[in-house]
Structure formats: C-alpha cells, structure tokens
C-alpha cells in the first residue's frame, strides 16, 4: 500500500512562538512536511514548487506589515487558482491589519 502524501507547509521565518508550537506538534506527529524559508523570495520559490500547499507567515511587529502584505498580494493568484492556503499569525491588535487581511485580500473567510 502506498504511503499517503504529506501536506507541505512553507514557513516564512521568523515565525511566532505560537506558530512554532504548532509546527513542533505537526512534526512530532509526522503529518506534514515543514519547509522553512528565511527570505520571502525563497518562500515564493518553495510555494510554487509545492502547490497546492500552505504558507505559514507571522507578522511579529509593525515593521513587517508592509513587507508581508506585499508578499500576500503577490500570492493572490496562487490562492485563487492553485489551492494555496495561507495561515497568518500575529500578536498585533490592529483593526486595520485585520480588515486588510480578511476583507481586502481575502485571506480569511
């Protein structure tokens, strides 16, 4: 019998502590292949090689908001046409960021 294919999760580093806890759990259970990318460009390469997959991205502080949202905009077609799922983790309590991610970019339903 063929072993089931693992889902791929591309992690754009640095990731939040809560995201690391989730990734540790997934690694221990061997339920997903975790691919870590230290740069956005490397994350993009990994994503397009592994579609459909999931991107886990953390927005750890306000300095990362612009860079991360630009990345998410670049991935819009991969979300709509190729099954990319995006999981965003942030400790920021920012209503404008929440609206940007959910309403304007369609990251969450």
ABEGO torsion letter per residue (X at the ends): XBBBBBBBBBBBOBBBAAAAAAAAAAAAAGABBBBBBABAAAAAAAAAAAOBBBBBBBBABAAAAAAAAAAAAAAAAAAAAAGBBBBBBBABBBAAAAAAAAAAAGABX
